[in-house]
Amino acid sequence: MRTKSIFTGSCCAIVTPFDKNGNTNFEELKKIVEFQIENKTDCICACGTTGEASTLNDKEHLEVIEFIVNT
C-alpha cells in the first residue's frame, strides 16, 4: 500500500548568515530566501542541517523562522 506524502519537490537547507558581530544578518538572509523562491524551491529548511542548531539560541531560532515565513 502506498501512502501519500505531504511533501513534494525539492527542499533546500539554507545557511543562516551572520554579521561580523555574530548576529543574524537578515538583509543577506532575505537575499538567500528570495533566490530560493525565484528558483522555485518547494521547501526551505531554516536552522536545519547547516550547523545553526548549535549556534542559535531558542529566541534566535524563532526570529529566523518568523523572518523567513514573512519574507
Secondary structure, 3 states (H helix, E strand, C coil): CCCCCCCCCCEEECCCCECCCCCECHHHHHHHHHHHHHCCCCEEECCCCCCHHHCCCHHHHHHHHHHHHHC
